[in-house]
Amino acid sequence: MVDTCDLRHPIGLRNRFVVVVGRKALNRRIELADLTIEDLTVEDGGVAQWDAYSKTDQDAHGEDTWVPSVGDEGLYDPVQATRDWLNCLHRLGVDSGPVLRALTVAGTLQSRVTATVRGDFVTGDAVNDWIRGMAYAADLPNWQDITAHGLRRGGAQEIADVGGDPTKQGRWKPGSATVKKEYLDRAQSRAENPWHKVSEKQRAAEQQ
């Protein structure tokens, strides 16, 4: 989906930020929609994202999520994606407030004169629409069923599949039954799949 983003256009820069950072930070769609420029601290080694409120933080104590750089992978690097989008916002005259903005086809800020109570903040549904649009552009199967939740779910599963625990990165409560059932147990089941033993035996026989 990132490959479908036109980095010469503000919409492409915004959407790339959503996919790259949203997946690495395991963001819920409303967490992305609620992010402000002030919530982001960009360093060479990564991006610190302050989540002031989340589903598991009803009292809004807030939590810092670190999104590390991936080095030379510029197109997919969260540091570069964040810097490029913030620079674009600056050119549009935006230096504070919501990170994600509604844009016109021409790449200008969409008028919010008739906006809802969220003001300049977009909605979680809008984030879903952007994700679905990129999935369509990438010609992904069942693109119409793809939502922003796939960023969170896919990132968490990737962490679990290499033996990590996505609990803190995704701001779940410690000992979350959801994480255990949906990610950790699934990763363990995959790792222990009996077909791995069959493949190992076949490779050993071929080497003899």
N, C-alpha and C positions, 0 to 999 in steps of 0.2 A: 504493500500500500504506500509505503514511503516513496517507492520508485515512481509512483504516479503523480507525486507532488511537483509542481512547476516552481522551482526555487527562484525564478525571476518575478514571481507574482506573490503579493501578500497572502492570498488564500493558501498557496502552496507552502509558504513558510509557516503559517499558523497551523495547518493540518499536520505538517511534519513534526512540529513541536508536540502536538497532541499525541501522536502515535508513539514517538520515540520516548518522550518523558513519561507519558501516561503508562506505558508498558513497564518501564524500569522502576517507576515509583509505585506500581500496582494501584493506580488511582481508580477510585470510583468516579463515575461520570460527574456527579455533583461536586466532588472534590476538585476536579479539573475546572468546572464551571465557576467555582467559588474562589479560585486562586487569584491573588493580586500580585502585581509587580513587586510590591514590598515583601511578599512571602518568599521570593526567590533570591538566593545568593549564589552567584556564579563564580566558581574558581576554576583554575586550570585542571584540577583533579576531579571535579564533579560539580553537581548542582545541589545545594541544600534547599529543600522545599519545606516550608513551614505549613503544616495542615492545622489550621486554627480550630477546625471542627470536623468530626467524622461520625459515622454511624455508631462506632463503639466508643465515642468520646462525647456523650450527650451533654456533659457539663462544660465542654469547650475548654479543656485545659490546654489543648494544642500539643502537637508532636512534630519533631523534626525528622524528615526523611532524607537520607543521603542517596543521591543518584550518581554513581561513579562514571567517569569518562570511559569511553571504550577506545581511547587512543587515536590511531590513524584512520579509523573508520568514519571519516568526516560526515558522510551523508547520514549515518545512523548514530552519530555521537550526540548524546544528550547535551553536552556542554556547547557544542557548535550549534545545535538546533535551537537551544535557548538563546544564545547570543544573537543568532541571525534573526529570530523573531522579535527580541527586545529592540534590536537596532531598527527593524522595520516599524515597530510601534513608535519609536522615537521620530522616525521620518514622517509618520502620520500625525505627530503632535501629541503622542500619548506617553507620559513618563510616570504615571501613577494610576492606581485603580486596577480594575479587572485585567488579567493577562489575556484572556480570550475575548475577542471582540467580534461582533457581527460585521461582515464586510459585504460590500456590493460586488457585483460581477467585475466591475472595473478595478476593484481592490481598494476602494476608499471606505472610510468608516460609514456604516449604515446609520441613517438618522434614527434616533431613539426618542423622538418627540412623542410618539404614541406608545412608548415602551410600557411594559408591565411594571409591577412593583419592584422588579429586580433591576430596574434602571439600565445601566450599561453592562451589567452582568448577563451573559447568555444563560440559557437553561440547559439542564442535563439532556433534554430531548434534542436540542440543537447539536450538542456534541455527538449524540447518536447519529444524527442525520449526516454529519461530516464523515464519520467513520463508515457509514453505509455507502456514502457516495464514493469514498476511496475504494471500498471493497468492490463496488460495481466497476469502477475504472480499471481495477486490477483484474477484472474478469474472474473473481473468486466464485467457486460453487456456493450456491445458497446465499449470495451476497445480501439478499433482502432480510436474512435472519441475523446478520452480523451486527453487533452493537459494541459500544464502548466497553461493556463488561468483558469482552474477549481480550482486551488489553490486560486487564487485571488477572483474569483467569489464566491466560496464556503465559504471562510473566511468572505467576506463582507456580505453575506447573513446571516451567523451565527450571526454576530454582530447586524445586523438590526433586526433579529427575536427576540432578547432579549431586544429590545428597544434602542439599541445604534445607533450611526451614524458613518459609516466607512469612511467618507470623508477624515479626516486627516490621518488616519492610511494607507489609500490607495493612499495618495498623489493626490487626485482629487482636482480640484479647488473648493473653497468655493461656495456653492449653486449649485453644479454640477447637471445638469438635468439628467445625467446618473444615479447618485446615487439615486436621488429621484424616478425616474421611475423604475429602475431595482431592487432596494433594499428596500428603505424605503416604497414606496407605496405597493410593493409586501408583505412586512412584515405586514403592516397594514391590507391589504386585508385578509391575512391569519388569523391574530388575530381576525378580525371581522367577520369571516366566520359564517354564520347563523347556521351551524351544531354544533358549540360550544354551542349555546343556547339549542339545542335539547338534547345534551349530559348532560348539567347541569340539565335540567328538569328531565331527566331519572334518574340521580344520586339522585336528591332530592326525587323522588317518591320511589326509592328503600330504602331510609333511613327512610321513614315514617312507 
